[in-house]
């Protein structure tokens, strides 16, 4: 019996794998000596039997070491953030320059839209000229000169994850908490940040819809990160309604700029302050949550955070003029109101469906080769608890120049909002469902 088969059988029977067994498996996946059928068998065994924190940490480290690992110690403390994604989630665009303005370097590697969730890279690339594909050397320069960097994932980071993720996608093992954790952290830890704050979404617009599943994932992310010797904290936050008003790409950048001016939607601001507070505390620039919030709010109100963002945009090839004049961002060709069919109180929003409808008008991709129209999007005018009169708009649809609105689209969009008559009460999730760690 070969070593890999013994490892598969051991996990199949509920055994705890050693660090060496896990390392040999990941090395075999990376080099190609472990076949797809064997890798798939072990993934299924892990999905069914689970992994201890020690096993998950070993898998994370082995996947991380399958490619480049970056040492950022020359920069002092560098913070990072990871969100499990949602609709209207543009917190990274505000958080990175904000904490940099407060003296904490932020090096963040982000991805594109996935499923119904928007992608940070797609939003950034709505800024004319902005380049997210940056080499390691440029990442270092940005940290030194600007204090933050927002770049795309590279093929040299955690290559084992790409093969394992592709197998998980076709073997029904995507939902495994240890495998999700190792996939996320192998890429995060490879880029060298000293602390990561996690924003794990829950609700009908989240991958982890049930709070208990979000808590399991959040605990695994925090505990595994700490087991690798890094600092970690985080929150479970609501995604049963979009964050902010804007859903799309260019319009989300404009909303992030408003937040960096100290304006913008209260829920976006609160999201950023939660995550930023943890990073300032981890860096040691403040010793109390109150002090950290005070520092963050000051950087928003006095213009320092927006100035850092403008310098970042310029340094990554974009037009910094968008910070003074957001109309320099791509603009919709048409704005179409989506009316409420009846009067009442909005009691619920089908957030995942909103995200999928956004893809239909060019905000994301249903196939890898699809082209994003950065000017398309929604402006959410009503959320749970808001009253609406019959015929008043629930949403404004912003149609980009390259987009045709599908027949029946507005009807499907209006059905994403549950409107009840009389004294109906909405019971959305509290924005912060739970603090992690």
Buried (B, 14 or more C-beta within 10 A) or exposed (E): EEEBEEBBBBBBEEBEBBBEBBBBBBBBBBEEEBEBEBBBBBBBBBBEBBBEBBBBBBBBBBBBBBBBBBEBEEBEBBBBBBBBBBBBBBBBBBBBBBBBBBBBBBBBBBBBBEEBBBBBBBBBBBBBEBBBEBEBEBBBBBBEEBBBBBBBBBEBBBBBBBBBBEBBEEBEBBEBBBBBBBBBBBBBBBBBBBBBBBBBBBBBBBBBBEBEBBBBBBBBBBBBBBBBEBBBBBBBBBBBBBBBBBBBBBBBBBBBBBBBBBEBBEBBBBBBBBBBBBBBBBBEBBEEBEBBBEBBBBBBEEBBBBBBBBBBBBBBEBBBBBBEEBEBBBBBBEEBBBBBBEBBBBBBBBBBBBBBBBBBBBBBBEEEEEEBBBBBBBBBBBBBBBEBEEEEBBBBBBBBEEBEBEEEBBEBBBEBBBBBEEEBEBEBBEBEBBEBB
